[in-house]
Amino acid sequence: MLVPAIEARAADQLRKLDGKQIRARMMGKDITDGAHWSLYLRPDGSIVGSESGESWTGSWKIRDDRLCMTQPGSTSLVCNEVWMSGANIRMRASGDEKALDAMVMAHQPKQ
């Protein structure tokens, strides 16, 4: 029962990252929900993603203090504000859209 309290406390401490902070904290790392999907933000600007056993590739860049990424099957960039507290991350395209909550972890190469 401590998990909701920890999650609530982490959400209260989220801080919006600027472009330099996004690059420093996320480049070369995995962004994941811990079970179903992951994104590896490679230092060369490419993404290696996996979801439900399917792998895909894309690209990422930082634009106007937002993390911009291509989605599977698309070449257009979707840009998100990045908020972070510890390893917890929240990404949102704009203030009125639903947020994506995940974790940032050291990269774990796929076997």
DSSP file (Angstrom, degrees, kcal/mol; ACC not computed):
  #  RESIDUE AA STRUCTURE BP1 BP2  ACC     N-H-->O    O-->H-N    N-H-->O    O-->H-N    TCO  KAPPA ALPHA  PHI   PSI    X-CA   Y-CA   Z-CA
    1    1 A M     >        0   0    0      0, 0.0     4,-0.5     0, 0.0     0, 0.0   0.000 360.0 360.0 360.0  -5.3    0.0    0.0    0.0
    2    2 A L  H  >  +     0   0    0      1,-0.2     4,-2.3     2,-0.1     5,-0.2   0.732 360.0  79.6 -77.6 -20.9    3.0    2.3    0.1
    3    3 A V  H  > S+     0   0    0      1,-0.2     4,-3.0     2,-0.2     5,-0.2   0.913  90.0  49.8 -57.4 -49.0    3.3    2.5   -3.7
    4    4 A P  H  > S+     0   0    0      0, 0.0     4,-2.6     0, 0.0    -1,-0.2   0.896 111.9  49.8 -58.4 -37.6    0.4    5.1   -4.2
    5    5 A A  H  X S+     0   0    0     -4,-0.5     4,-2.2     2,-0.2    -2,-0.2   0.907 112.4  46.9 -66.0 -40.8    2.0    7.3   -1.5
    6    6 A I  H  X S+     0   0    0     -4,-2.3     4,-2.6     2,-0.2    -1,-0.2   0.928 113.3  48.8 -65.3 -45.1    5.4    7.1   -3.2
    7    7 A E  H  X S+     0   0    0     -4,-3.0     4,-2.4     1,-0.2    -2,-0.2   0.908 111.8  49.1 -61.6 -42.3    3.9    7.8   -6.6
    8    8 A A  H  X S+     0   0    0     -4,-2.6     4,-1.8    -5,-0.2    -1,-0.2   0.908 111.8  48.5 -64.2 -41.7    2.0   10.8   -5.3
    9    9 A R  H  X S+     0   0    0     -4,-2.2     4,-1.0     2,-0.2    -2,-0.2   0.910 111.5  49.9 -65.2 -42.0    5.1   12.2   -3.6
   10   10 A A  H >< S+     0   0    0     -4,-2.6     3,-0.6     1,-0.2     4,-0.4   0.903 108.6  52.6 -63.3 -41.0    7.1   11.7   -6.8
   11   11 A A  H >< S+     0   0    0     -4,-2.4     3,-1.0     1,-0.2    -1,-0.2   0.874 106.1  54.3 -62.6 -36.7    4.5   13.5   -8.9
   12   12 A D  H 3< S+     0   0    0     -4,-1.8    -1,-0.2     1,-0.2    -2,-0.2   0.781 110.1  47.8 -65.9 -26.2    4.6   16.4   -6.4
   13   13 A Q  T << S+     0   0    0     -4,-1.0    -1,-0.2    -3,-0.6    -2,-0.2   0.351  79.0 130.8 -99.7   4.8    8.4   16.7   -7.0
   14   14 A L    <   -     0   0    0     -3,-1.0     2,-0.4    -4,-0.4    71,-0.2  -0.345  39.2-162.6 -61.3 137.0    8.4   16.6  -10.8
   15   15 A R  E     -A   84   0A   0     69,-2.1    69,-2.3    -2,-0.0     2,-0.3  -0.977  21.4-116.2-124.0 136.3   10.5   19.3  -12.3
   16   16 A K  E     -A   83   0A   0     -2,-0.4     2,-0.3    67,-0.2    67,-0.3  -0.529  32.3-140.6 -71.4 132.5   10.3   20.4  -15.9
   17   17 A L        -     0   0    0     65,-3.1    65,-0.4    -2,-0.3     2,-0.1  -0.692   4.8-140.8 -94.8 145.7   13.6   19.8  -17.8
   18   18 A D     >  -     0   0    0     -2,-0.3     4,-2.7    63,-0.1     5,-0.2  -0.434  40.4 -88.6 -91.4 177.7   15.2   22.1  -20.3
   19   19 A G  H  > S+     0   0    0      1,-0.2     4,-2.4     2,-0.2     5,-0.2   0.879 126.8  49.1 -57.2 -43.7   16.9   20.9  -23.4
   20   20 A K  H  > S+     0   0    0      1,-0.2     4,-2.4     2,-0.2    -1,-0.2   0.897 113.1  47.9 -64.1 -39.9   20.3   20.5  -21.8
   21   21 A Q  H  > S+     0   0    0      2,-0.2     4,-2.5     1,-0.2     5,-0.2   0.895 109.7  52.7 -68.1 -39.8   18.9   18.6  -18.9
   22   22 A I  H  X S+     0   0    0     -4,-2.7     4,-2.0     2,-0.2     5,-0.5   0.956 112.3  45.5 -58.7 -49.9   16.8   16.3  -21.2
   23   23 A R  H  X S+     0   0    0     -4,-2.4     4,-1.7     1,-0.2    -2,-0.2   0.926 115.1  47.2 -59.8 -46.5   20.0   15.4  -23.2
   24   24 A A  H  < S+     0   0    0     -4,-2.4    -1,-0.2     1,-0.2    -2,-0.2   0.862 120.3  36.4 -65.8 -37.1   22.1   14.8  -20.0
   25   25 A R  H  < S+     0   0    0     -4,-2.5    -1,-0.2    -5,-0.2    -2,-0.2   0.659 128.0  28.9 -93.3 -16.5   19.5   12.7  -18.2
   26   26 A M  H >< S+     0   0    0     -4,-2.0     3,-2.1    -5,-0.2    15,-0.4   0.712  84.2 104.1-119.7 -27.2   18.0   10.7  -21.1
   27   27 A M  T 3< S+     0   0    0     -4,-1.7    15,-0.2    -5,-0.5     3,-0.1  -0.393  96.6  12.3 -63.7 130.9   20.6   10.3  -23.9
   28   28 A G  T 3  S+     0   0    0     13,-3.7    79,-0.6     1,-0.3    -1,-0.3   0.537 111.4 106.4  81.2   7.3   21.9    6.7  -23.9
   29   29 A K  E <   -B  106   0A   0     -3,-2.1    12,-2.1    12,-0.4     2,-0.4  -0.678  69.9-113.7-114.0 167.3   19.2    5.6  -21.5
   30   30 A D  E     -BC 105  40A   0     75,-2.7    75,-2.7    -2,-0.2     2,-0.5  -0.844  16.8-157.3 -97.9 137.7   16.1    3.4  -21.7
   31   31 A I  E     +BC 104  39A   0      8,-2.7     8,-2.5    -2,-0.4     2,-0.3  -0.977  33.2 156.8-108.3 128.0   12.6    5.0  -21.1
   32   32 A T  E     -BC 103  38A   0     71,-2.3    71,-2.4    -2,-0.5     6,-0.2  -0.982  57.1-136.8-151.8 156.7   10.2    2.2  -20.1
   33   33 A D        -     0   0    0      4,-1.5     5,-0.1    -2,-0.3    -1,-0.1   0.427  60.0-115.6 -90.1  -1.3    7.0    1.3  -18.3
   34   34 A G  S    S+     0   0    0      3,-0.6     4,-0.1    69,-0.1    68,-0.0   0.290  97.0  30.8  89.9  -9.7    9.0   -1.6  -16.8
   35   35 A A  S    S+     0   0    0      2,-0.2    -1,-0.1     0, 0.0     3,-0.1   0.575 118.8  29.6-143.7 -43.6    6.9   -4.3  -18.5
   36   36 A H  S    S+     0   0    0      1,-0.2    16,-2.3    15,-0.1     2,-0.3   0.778 112.8  13.5-106.2 -31.1    5.4   -3.7  -21.9
   37   37 A W  E     - D   0  51A   0     14,-0.2    -4,-1.5    15,-0.1    -3,-0.6  -0.973  51.2-174.9-147.2 157.9    7.5   -1.2  -23.8
   38   38 A S  E     -CD  32  50A   0     12,-2.3    12,-2.3    -2,-0.3     2,-0.4  -0.989  10.1-156.3-151.8 152.6   10.9    0.5  -23.9
   39   39 A L  E     -CD  31  49A   0     -8,-2.5    -8,-2.7    -2,-0.3     2,-0.6  -0.999   7.3-156.6-128.6 127.7   12.7    3.2  -25.9
   40   40 A Y  E     -CD  30  48A   0      8,-2.4     8,-1.7    -2,-0.4     2,-1.2  -0.931   9.2-152.3-104.9 115.7   16.4    3.4  -26.1
   41   41 A L  E     - D   0  47A   0    -12,-2.1   -13,-3.7    -2,-0.6   -12,-0.4  -0.733  18.1-153.0 -89.3  95.3   17.5    7.0  -27.0
   42   42 A R    >   -     0   0    0      4,-2.2     3,-2.0    -2,-1.2    18,-0.1  -0.355  21.3-120.0 -69.9 147.1   20.8    6.4  -28.8
   43   43 A P  T 3  S+     0   0    0      0, 0.0    -1,-0.1     0, 0.0   -16,-0.1   0.735 110.6  65.0 -58.9 -22.8   23.5    9.1  -28.7
   44   44 A D  T 3  S-     0   0    0      2,-0.1     3,-0.1     1,-0.1    -2,-0.1   0.405 122.5-100.8 -82.5   4.3   23.4    9.3  -32.5
   45   45 A G  S <  S+     0   0    0     -3,-2.0    15,-2.8     1,-0.3     2,-0.3   0.510  85.0 120.9  91.1   4.8   19.8   10.5  -32.5
   46   46 A S  E     - E   0  59A   0     13,-0.3    -4,-2.2    -4,-0.1     2,-0.4  -0.682  50.9-143.2 -99.3 158.6   18.1    7.2  -33.3
   47   47 A I  E     -DE  41  58A   0     11,-2.2    11,-1.9    -2,-0.3     2,-0.5  -0.951   6.2-162.6-117.5 138.0   15.6    5.3  -31.2
   48   48 A V  E     +DE  40  57A   0     -8,-1.7    -8,-2.4    -2,-0.4     2,-0.3  -0.982  25.0 179.8-115.7 115.9   15.4    1.6  -30.8
   49   49 A G  E     -DE  39  56A   0      7,-2.9     7,-2.4    -2,-0.5     2,-0.3  -0.802  16.0-171.4-117.0 156.5   11.9    0.8  -29.4
   50   50 A S  E     +DE  38  55A   0    -12,-2.3   -12,-2.3    -2,-0.3     2,-0.3  -0.991   5.4 175.2-145.0 142.7   10.1   -2.4  -28.5
   51   51 A E  E >  S-DE  37  54A   0      3,-2.5     3,-2.1    -2,-0.3   -14,-0.2  -0.947  72.5 -15.1-148.9 124.4    6.5   -3.0  -27.5
   52   52 A S  T 3  S-     0   0    0    -16,-2.3   -15,-0.1    -2,-0.3     3,-0.1   0.869 130.1 -48.8  50.2  43.1    4.8   -6.3  -26.8
   53   53 A G  T 3  S+     0   0    0    -17,-0.3     2,-0.4     1,-0.2    -1,-0.3   0.327 114.4 114.8  85.4  -8.1    7.7   -8.2  -28.5
   54   54 A E  E <   -E   51   0A   0     -3,-2.1    -3,-2.5     2,-0.0     2,-0.3  -0.817  51.9-151.7 -98.3 134.4    7.8   -6.1  -31.6
   55   55 A S  E     +E   50   0A   0     -2,-0.4     2,-0.3    -5,-0.2    -5,-0.2  -0.748  18.9 168.2-103.1 152.8   10.9   -3.9  -32.3
   56   56 A W  E     -E   49   0A   0     -7,-2.4    -7,-2.9    -2,-0.3     2,-0.3  -0.966  21.2-137.3-152.8 164.7   11.0   -0.7  -34.3
   57   57 A T  E     +E   48   0A   0     -2,-0.3     2,-0.2    -9,-0.2    -9,-0.2  -0.907  29.4 144.5-126.4 156.8   13.4    2.2  -35.0
   58   58 A G  E     -E   47   0A   0    -11,-1.9   -11,-2.2    -2,-0.3     2,-0.3  -0.804  37.3 -97.6-161.3-158.4   12.9    5.9  -35.2
   59   59 A S  E     -E   46   0A   0    -13,-0.3    11,-2.2    -2,-0.2     2,-0.3  -0.943  22.0-163.6-139.5 161.4   14.7    9.2  -34.4
   60   60 A W  E     +H   69   0B   0    -15,-2.8     2,-0.3    -2,-0.3     9,-0.2  -0.980  11.1 165.1-142.5 154.7   14.7   11.8  -31.6
   61   61 A K  E     -H   68   0B   0      7,-2.3     7,-3.2    -2,-0.3     2,-0.5  -0.963  35.6-111.4-157.3 166.5   16.0   15.3  -31.2
   62   62 A I  E     +H   67   0B   0     -2,-0.3     2,-0.4     5,-0.2     5,-0.2  -0.926  36.1 172.8-107.8 128.1   15.5   18.2  -28.7
   63   63 A R  E >   -H   66   0B   0      3,-2.2     3,-0.9    -2,-0.5    -2,-0.1  -0.987  66.5 -13.9-138.1 124.2   13.6   21.2  -30.0
   64   64 A D  T 3  S-     0   0    0     -2,-0.4    -1,-0.1     1,-0.3     3,-0.1   0.897 127.5 -52.8  53.0  46.7   12.5   24.2  -27.9
   65   65 A D  T 3  S+     0   0    0      1,-0.2    17,-0.4    16,-0.1     2,-0.3   0.790 117.1 113.7  60.2  30.2   13.2   22.4  -24.6
   66   66 A R  E <  S-H   63   0B   0     -3,-0.9    -3,-2.2    15,-0.1     2,-0.7  -0.964  70.4-122.6-128.7 147.7   11.0   19.4  -25.7
   67   67 A L  E     -HI  62  80B   0     13,-2.5    13,-2.3    -2,-0.3     2,-0.5  -0.820  31.6-164.1 -88.0 118.4   11.9   15.8  -26.5
   68   68 A C  E     +HI  61  79B   0     -7,-3.2    -7,-2.3    -2,-0.7     2,-0.3  -0.910  13.5 170.2-110.3 129.8   10.8   15.2  -30.1
   69   69 A M  E     -HI  60  78B   0      9,-2.4     9,-2.8    -2,-0.5     2,-0.3  -0.969  32.1-121.6-137.7 149.7   10.5   11.6  -31.3
   70   70 A T  E     - I   0  77B   0    -11,-2.2     7,-0.2    -2,-0.3     5,-0.1  -0.642  30.2-135.0 -83.4 152.2    9.1    9.8  -34.3
   71   71 A Q    >   -     0   0    0      5,-0.6     3,-2.0    -2,-0.3     5,-0.1  -0.681  38.6 -74.2-102.1 159.3    6.4    7.1  -33.7
   72   72 A P  T 3  S+     0   0    0      0, 0.0    -1,-0.1     0, 0.0     3,-0.1  -0.283 120.3  12.3 -54.1 132.8    6.3    3.6  -35.2
   73   73 A G  T 3  S+     0   0    0      1,-0.2     2,-0.3    -3,-0.1   -15,-0.1   0.574 114.9  89.1  78.6   9.9    5.2    3.8  -38.9
   74   74 A S    <   -     0   0    0     -3,-2.0    -1,-0.2     1,-0.1    -4,-0.0  -0.969  55.0-161.5-138.7 152.3    5.6    7.6  -39.1
   75   75 A T        +     0   0    0     -2,-0.3     2,-0.2    -5,-0.1    -1,-0.1   0.459  65.3 102.2-107.7  -5.6    8.4   10.1  -39.9
   76   76 A S  S    S-     0   0    0     -5,-0.1    -5,-0.6     1,-0.1     2,-0.3  -0.562  73.3-120.1 -81.3 144.5    6.7   13.1  -38.3
   77   77 A L  E     -I   70   0B   0     -2,-0.2     2,-0.5    -7,-0.2    -7,-0.2  -0.616  15.7-157.2 -85.1 139.2    8.1   14.2  -34.9
   78   78 A V  E     -I   69   0B   0     -9,-2.8    -9,-2.4    -2,-0.3     2,-0.4  -0.983  17.0-153.2-112.3 122.6    5.9   14.3  -31.8
   79   79 A C  E     -I   68   0B   0     -2,-0.5     2,-0.4   -11,-0.3   -11,-0.3  -0.812  13.3-174.9-106.0 137.3    7.3   16.8  -29.2
   80   80 A N  E     -I   67   0B   0    -13,-2.3   -13,-2.5    -2,-0.4    13,-0.3  -0.970  27.9-121.7-130.6 141.0    6.8   16.5  -25.5
   81   81 A E  E     - F   0  92A   0     11,-3.2    11,-1.6    -2,-0.4     2,-0.5  -0.520  34.4-139.8 -65.7 149.6    7.6   18.5  -22.4
   82   82 A V  E     - F   0  91A   0    -65,-0.4   -65,-3.1   -17,-0.4     2,-0.4  -0.979  21.1-178.3-121.9 124.5    9.7   16.3  -20.0
   83   83 A W  E     -AF  16  90A   0      7,-2.8     7,-2.8    -2,-0.5     2,-0.3  -0.943  11.8-175.5-117.8 141.0    9.2   16.4  -16.3
   84   84 A M  E     +AF  15  89A   0    -69,-2.3   -69,-2.1    -2,-0.4     2,-0.3  -0.994  24.9 177.2-145.2 146.2   11.3   14.3  -14.0
   85   85 A S  E >  S- F   0  88A   0      3,-2.4     3,-2.2    -2,-0.3     2,-0.3  -0.878  75.2 -48.4-143.3 110.2   11.8   13.3  -10.4
   86   86 A G  T 3  S-     0   0    0     -2,-0.3    -1,-0.0     1,-0.3    18,-0.0  -0.490 124.3 -21.9  62.2-126.5   14.5   10.8   -9.7
   87   87 A A  T 3  S+     0   0    0     -2,-0.3    17,-2.5    -3,-0.1     2,-0.3   0.500 116.9 104.0 -90.8  -5.9   14.0    8.0  -12.3
   88   88 A N  E <   -FG  85 103A   0     -3,-2.2    -3,-2.4    15,-0.2     2,-0.4  -0.603  51.3-173.3 -81.5 136.0   10.3    8.9  -12.8
   89   89 A I  E     -FG  84 102A   0     13,-2.6    13,-2.4    -2,-0.3     2,-0.4  -0.960  14.8-166.4-130.5 146.1    9.5   10.7  -15.9
   90   90 A R  E     -FG  83 101A   0     -7,-2.8    -7,-2.8    -2,-0.4     2,-0.4  -0.995   8.5-170.0-131.4 126.7    6.3   12.3  -17.3
   91   91 A M  E     +FG  82 100A   0      9,-2.5     9,-3.0    -2,-0.4     2,-0.3  -0.947   9.7 169.5-118.2 138.6    6.0   13.4  -20.9
   92   92 A R  E     -F   81   0A   0    -11,-1.6   -11,-3.2    -2,-0.4     7,-0.1  -0.982  32.7-146.2-150.4 134.6    3.2   15.5  -22.3
   93   93 A A  S    S-     0   0    0      5,-0.4     2,-0.3    -2,-0.3    -1,-0.1   0.897  87.7  -8.8 -67.6 -40.9    2.7   17.2  -25.7
   94   94 A S  S >  S-     0   0    0      4,-0.1     3,-1.9   -13,-0.1    -1,-0.2  -0.965  79.3 -95.2-152.1 165.8    0.8   20.1  -24.1
   95   95 A G  T 3  S+     0   0    0     -2,-0.3     4,-0.1     1,-0.3    -2,-0.0   0.718 120.1  48.0 -58.6 -25.0   -0.7   21.0  -20.7
   96   96 A D  T 3  S+     0   0    0      2,-0.1    -1,-0.3    -4,-0.0     2,-0.2   0.417  94.7  91.5 -99.5   3.1   -4.2   19.7  -21.5
   97   97 A E  S <  S-     0   0    0     -3,-1.9     2,-0.1     1,-0.1     0, 0.0  -0.628  88.8 -90.0 -96.1 157.2   -3.2   16.4  -23.0
   98   98 A K        -     0   0    0     -2,-0.2    -5,-0.4     1,-0.1     2,-0.2  -0.372  45.9-126.7 -62.9 138.4   -2.8   13.1  -21.2
   99   99 A A        -     0   0    0     -7,-0.1     2,-0.6    -4,-0.1    -7,-0.2  -0.551   6.5-136.0 -87.8 152.0    0.6   12.5  -19.8
  100  100 A L  E     - G   0  91A   0     -9,-3.0    -9,-2.5    -2,-0.2     2,-0.4  -0.953  21.1-160.0-106.4 117.5    2.8    9.4  -20.3
  101  101 A D  E     + G   0  90A   0     -2,-0.6     2,-0.2   -11,-0.2   -11,-0.2  -0.829  27.7 135.2-100.7 136.4    4.4    8.3  -17.1
  102  102 A A  E     - G   0  89A   0    -13,-2.4   -13,-2.6    -2,-0.4     2,-0.3  -0.832  45.1-100.2-156.4-168.9    7.5    6.0  -17.2
  103  103 A M  E     -BG  32  88A   0    -71,-2.4   -71,-2.3    -2,-0.2     2,-0.5  -0.944  18.1-137.6-127.6 149.9   11.0    5.5  -15.8
  104  104 A V  E     +B   31   0A   0    -17,-2.5     2,-0.3    -2,-0.3   -73,-0.2  -0.944  34.6 169.2-106.8 128.3   14.4    6.3  -17.1
  105  105 A M  E     -B   30   0A   0    -75,-2.7   -75,-2.7    -2,-0.5     3,-0.1  -0.888  42.9 -81.4-134.7 161.8   17.0    3.5  -16.5
  106  106 A A  E     -B   29   0A   0     -2,-0.3   -77,-0.2   -77,-0.2     2,-0.1  -0.373  67.1 -88.6 -57.4 143.6   20.5    2.5  -17.6
  107  107 A H        -     0   0    0    -79,-0.6    -1,-0.1     1,-0.1   -78,-0.1  -0.353  39.0-160.5 -62.6 132.2   20.3    1.0  -21.0
  108  108 A Q        -     0   0    0     -3,-0.1    -1,-0.1    -2,-0.1     3,-0.1  -0.915  18.1-134.6-113.8 100.7   19.8   -2.8  -21.0
  109  109 A P        -     0   0    0      0, 0.0     2,-0.2     0, 0.0     0, 0.0  -0.263  25.0-113.8 -56.5 138.8   20.9   -4.3  -24.3
  110  110 A K              0   0    0      1,-0.1     0, 0.0     0, 0.0     0, 0.0  -0.522 360.0 360.0 -75.2 140.5   18.3   -6.8  -25.6
  111  111 A Q              0   0    0     -2,-0.2    -1,-0.1    -3,-0.1     0, 0.0   0.450 360.0 360.0 -79.5 360.0   19.5  -10.4  -25.7
